[in-house]
Amino acid sequence: MYFAALLARTEDGWEASDTELDDVETLSDLTELAREHAAGDTDDDTVLVFIEQEDVWFGVVRVDGEEDPRIYVSDAAAASRSSYGEILLTDELLGREPGSGDEADLEDLTDLDGTEDGEPEAEAEDDSDEGVAASDAVPSGPLGDTRILDDLGLSEKELLSLHTDALNEIADALGASEVLETVR
C-alpha cells in the first residue's frame, strides 16, 4: 500500500494535503506539483513530498522555492521496484550519466516482484542473469541527501535510523504530526 502527502510550511506551521501521483511520471512533474502547493507567494517556500510503500521504503522530496529538489530514499533497491520510487531515482541520484542505458535495468526491476504488470516472482527468479545485472544498477539501502531535514529538526543520524512508521516520526520531529494525520 502506498501513501503520498505534501507538507507546505507556512507562517503558522505546516499544512498537509494528500495527493494522487497517478499523473506524475517524472521528478519534474512531482516538483511542479509541490510548487503548486506552496503556501505563500515568496520564492523560498518549503514543500515536502512524502511517499511511502508501507513497511518497505519511504522517500522525501524537498522543494525550496525555485531551487532544484533534494531527495532522500530509505531503500533505493526496494524503491526501484516501485513505479513511484522510480520517479525519485534519477540518473543524478544514482550517480550515472543521463542516457547511459541503465534506465532499461531500472524499468526491468519494476517487474521483478510481481506487484506491477510483470511476471510472477517465481518466474522472475529463473531469469537470474538479468536480475543480477539490474540489481547492480541500484544500491541497497539509503540514497540521497541524508541532511535534507537537518534545519527542520531531524538530524541525519535520526533520519538514517528510521524504518517503520517513518513518515509519522518525521512529521513529529517537524511539529506536523497532527496535520499529517488528518490526511492519512
C-alpha positions as CSV (number, residue, x, y, z in Angstrom):
1,M,0.0,0.0,0.0
2,Y,1.3,3.5,-0.9
3,F,0.8,6.8,0.8
4,A,1.7,10.2,-0.6
5,A,1.3,13.6,1.0
6,L,2.5,17.1,0.7
7,L,3.6,19.3,3.6
8,A,3.9,23.0,3.0
9,R,5.5,25.3,5.5
10,T,3.5,28.4,6.4
11,E,4.0,31.3,8.8
12,D,1.6,29.4,11.1
13,G,3.2,26.0,10.9
14,W,2.6,23.2,8.4
15,E,-0.3,22.5,6.1
16,A,-0.8,18.9,4.8
17,S,-2.6,17.6,1.8
18,D,-2.8,14.1,0.5
19,T,-2.0,13.7,-3.2
20,E,-2.5,11.3,-6.0
21,L,0.6,10.5,-8.0
22,D,-1.3,8.9,-10.9
23,D,-0.4,11.8,-13.3
24,V,3.1,12.2,-12.0
25,E,5.6,10.5,-14.3
26,T,8.9,12.3,-13.6
27,L,10.7,14.2,-10.9
28,S,9.9,17.4,-12.8
29,D,6.2,16.6,-12.6
30,L,6.5,15.9,-8.8
31,T,8.5,19.2,-8.3
32,E,5.8,21.2,-10.2
33,L,3.1,19.6,-8.1
34,A,4.9,20.6,-4.9
35,R,5.4,24.1,-6.1
36,E,1.7,24.4,-6.8
37,H,1.0,23.5,-3.2
38,A,3.4,26.1,-1.8
39,A,1.7,28.1,0.9
40,G,3.0,31.6,0.2
41,D,4.0,33.9,-2.6
42,T,7.7,34.0,-1.8
43,D,10.4,32.2,-3.7
44,D,11.7,30.4,-0.6
45,D,8.6,28.4,0.3
46,T,9.4,24.9,1.5
47,V,7.3,21.9,0.5
48,L,8.0,18.3,1.5
49,V,6.7,15.4,-0.5
50,F,6.3,12.2,1.4
51,I,6.0,8.9,-0.4
52,E,5.8,5.6,1.4
53,Q,5.3,2.0,0.5
54,E,4.2,0.6,3.8
55,D,7.0,-1.3,5.7
56,V,9.2,-1.4,2.5
57,W,10.6,2.1,1.8
58,F,9.9,5.8,2.1
59,G,11.1,8.9,0.3
60,V,11.2,12.6,1.0
61,V,11.5,15.2,-1.7
62,R,12.2,18.8,-0.5
63,V,11.4,21.7,-2.8
64,D,12.6,25.1,-1.6
65,G,11.2,27.8,-4.0
66,E,12.8,27.5,-7.4
67,E,15.8,25.5,-6.2
68,D,16.5,22.0,-7.5
69,P,14.6,19.4,-5.4
70,R,16.5,17.5,-2.8
71,I,15.8,13.8,-2.5
72,Y,16.2,11.1,0.2
73,V,15.1,7.5,-0.3
74,S,15.3,5.0,2.6
75,D,16.0,1.9,0.4
76,A,16.9,2.6,-3.2
77,A,16.8,-1.1,-4.3
78,A,13.3,-1.5,-2.8
79,A,12.1,1.8,-4.3
80,S,13.4,0.8,-7.7
81,R,10.9,-2.0,-7.9
82,S,8.1,0.6,-7.5
83,S,6.7,2.9,-10.2
84,Y,6.6,5.7,-7.5
85,G,10.1,5.0,-6.3
86,E,11.3,5.0,-9.9
87,I,10.3,8.7,-10.1
88,L,12.7,9.6,-7.3
89,L,15.7,7.5,-8.6
90,T,17.1,9.9,-11.1
91,D,20.3,9.4,-13.0
92,E,21.9,12.1,-10.9
93,L,20.8,10.5,-7.6
94,L,22.1,7.1,-8.8
95,G,25.4,8.6,-9.9
96,R,25.2,7.7,-13.6
97,E,25.3,9.7,-16.8
98,P,21.9,10.7,-18.2
99,G,21.0,8.4,-21.1
100,S,23.6,5.8,-20.1
101,G,21.3,2.9,-20.9
102,D,20.8,1.8,-17.3
103,E,17.2,3.1,-17.4
104,A,16.3,-0.3,-19.0
105,D,17.7,-2.1,-15.9
106,L,15.6,0.1,-13.6
107,E,12.5,-0.5,-15.7
108,D,13.1,-4.3,-15.6
109,L,13.2,-4.1,-11.8
110,T,9.6,-2.8,-11.6
111,D,8.5,-6.2,-12.9
112,L,10.6,-8.5,-10.7
113,D,8.5,-8.5,-7.6
114,G,5.3,-9.4,-9.5
115,T,3.4,-6.4,-8.0
116,E,3.5,-4.4,-11.2
117,D,2.3,-5.9,-14.5
118,G,5.3,-8.3,-14.8
119,E,6.0,-12.0,-14.4
120,P,5.2,-13.7,-11.1
121,E,8.0,-13.8,-8.6
122,A,9.0,-17.5,-9.1
123,E,9.4,-16.9,-12.9
124,A,11.5,-13.8,-12.3
125,E,13.9,-15.8,-10.2
126,D,14.5,-18.2,-13.1
127,D,15.9,-15.2,-15.1
128,S,18.7,-14.7,-12.7
129,D,21.3,-13.3,-15.1
130,E,19.0,-10.4,-15.9
131,G,18.0,-9.8,-12.3
132,V,21.6,-9.7,-11.1
133,A,22.6,-7.1,-13.7
134,A,19.6,-5.0,-12.8
135,S,20.2,-5.2,-9.1
136,D,23.8,-4.0,-9.5
137,A,22.4,-0.8,-11.1
138,V,20.7,0.4,-7.9
139,P,22.4,0.2,-4.4
140,S,20.6,-1.3,-1.5
141,G,19.9,1.0,1.5
142,P,19.6,4.7,1.9
143,L,20.3,7.0,-1.1
144,G,20.3,10.8,-1.5
145,D,20.6,13.8,0.7
146,T,20.7,12.5,4.3
147,R,20.8,16.1,5.7
148,I,17.6,17.0,3.9
149,L,15.7,17.7,7.1
150,D,18.6,18.9,9.4
151,D,17.4,22.5,9.5
152,L,13.8,21.5,10.2
153,G,14.6,19.5,13.3
154,L,15.5,15.9,12.1
155,S,19.2,15.1,12.1
156,E,21.0,12.9,9.6
157,K,21.5,10.3,12.3
158,E,17.8,10.3,13.2
159,L,16.7,10.1,9.5
160,L,19.0,7.1,8.8
161,S,17.6,5.2,11.8
162,L,14.0,5.4,10.7
163,H,12.3,2.3,9.2
164,T,8.7,1.6,10.0
165,D,6.3,4.4,10.7
166,A,9.0,6.8,9.4
167,L,6.7,9.5,8.0
168,N,4.9,9.9,11.3
169,E,8.2,10.2,13.1
170,I,9.5,12.7,10.6
171,A,6.2,14.7,10.9
172,D,6.5,14.5,14.7
173,A,10.1,16.0,14.6
174,L,8.8,18.8,12.3
175,G,5.9,19.5,14.6
176,A,3.5,18.4,11.9
177,S,2.2,15.1,13.1
178,E,-1.4,16.3,13.7
179,V,-1.7,17.8,10.2
180,L,-0.2,14.7,8.6
181,E,-2.6,12.5,10.5
182,T,-5.6,14.5,9.0
183,V,-4.7,13.3,5.5
184,R,-3.8,9.7,6.3
